[in-house]
Amino acid sequence: MPGNANDGLNAERFAALWAGCDAGNANEAEALSKFRLLRRMVIAENLRIVDAMGRADVMRALDAQLKPVREESLELKAAFLQVAQLAELANKRQELIVELQQELVAVSCPGISSQPARRAQPVSSGELVNGGLVAALAIIAALLMLAALFQMFQ
């Protein structure tokens, strides 16, 4: 039931009600009453509280109303550092890929093309035999592994 940004939810009213039912309100009866009003307001807009709180306009209104203190934990700082390192590695990898593609085009080896093959070439009998041998060996290896697996459980 997520809401759209253009629905009728009043972000400032939501933030005011949330501030009134927050732990900073010492009057428990008033806090419960404000929470009930907040809940009814969200239900009337066919939303959930968590969906309303995730909206950008509501977050801005909540920040303006409550002025939250956000602390950066050591784990968060470490995660941001790791993200920065991974981004740098991704950039280096992309640069290396571009460089290798350029080298490949420059060298133009006869058997290697940077473009995908357009048409399948006829297969010679030697290639067919070699491919068949590889397939047969792969099947035999798989059968031997299965046999060893069954012997372990007996």
Sequence and secondary structure as in RCSB ss.txt:
>XXXX:A:sequence
MPGNANDGLNAERFAALWAGCDAGNANEAEALSKFRLLRRMVIAENLRIVDAMGRADVMRALDAQLKPVREESLE
LKAAFLQVAQLAELANKRQELIVELQQELVAVSCPGISSQPARRAQPVSSGELVNGGLVAALAIIAALLMLAALF
QMFQ
>XXXX:A:secstr
    TTSS  HHHHHHHHHHHSTT   HHHHHHHHHHHHHHHHHTT  HHHHHTSHHHHHHHHHHH       HH
HHHHHHHHHHHHHHHHHHHHHHHHHHHHHHHH  TT  SS  SS     HHHHHHHHHHHHHHHHHHHHHHHHHH
HHT 
